[in-house]
């Protein structure tokens, strides 16, 4: 079977994955807590820790890793350009989405998020394993090339310029208390000027194993808040963890979306950043 025969989209359900378990061209990556992975995981799933996805620089906690750390990530995955990666976690897709974004920054788009993650897998009654998975070595590793990153990433200086010019839509996907400034997670609280608020977990259906609500439901809510899905958007949270799912969701809605990985840990800790407190005006 070749990679093209998987026919996977960016979002797949558990039943689509089942027939392909054990396929050597497939990398299943588990970003659940270690305690969960050791108890149960999808057969053949490789375990990664979230710390392998981020780099800290002073007070900024969720930056895209440098080339050396990205190489370590590719080595840990033993990922080649021909593989297809299916990612899941135990929280509804935030860390899984973050890995997908990291790979997109390298120009690797053979990626799928497992809808609902391990919760949906268990809910469907599919088999699990408690044995660590053996990661098969590959002879041709995916090259680490971050020249592709600008398509899906925005950095502080550029974002400040776009905010000052009023030419960017901003999606703040943190909690409402973080957005208003009531809860402080940096030196200053509040949100980036013009940002609209839609918490990342609002997209999850807690009555259906943390699967996403329908795209139509999510689209309508975003439009009600004031977003224009025909115009580009930048999404952020505290450390580009929660916005990992939001980034994937934006792509699923055919929205031109970039993520600000410096996030509030960078913006809110910089004394010169413009900040707004209070509620969403829309």
SULHUQUI-V923279 format. One record per run of one state. SS is the DSSP state (@ for helix, = for strand, . for the rest). FROM is the first residue (numbers start at 1). TO is the last residue. If there is no record, write none. Layout:
ss = {SS,SS}
from = {FROM,FROM}
to = {TO,TO}
//
This chain:
ss = {.,@,.,=,.,@,.,=,.,@,.,=,.,=,.,@,.,=,.,=,.,@,.,=,.,@,.,=,.,@,.,=,.,@,.,=,.,@,.,=,.,@,.,=,.,=,.,@,=,.,=,.,@,.,=,.,@,.,=,.,@,.,=,.}
from = {1,3,7,11,13,14,19,26,31,34,40,41,42,46,48,50,54,55,58,60,64,67,78,84,89,94,106,111,115,117,124,129,130,146,152,153,154,156,166,169,173,176,181,191,192,196,198,200,204,206,211,213,215,226,233,237,242,253,257,260,263,268,276,277}
to = {2,6,10,12,13,18,25,30,33,39,40,41,45,47,49,53,54,57,59,63,66,77,83,88,93,105,110,114,116,123,128,129,145,151,152,153,155,165,168,172,175,180,190,191,195,197,199,203,205,210,212,214,225,232,236,241,252,256,259,262,267,275,276,282}
//
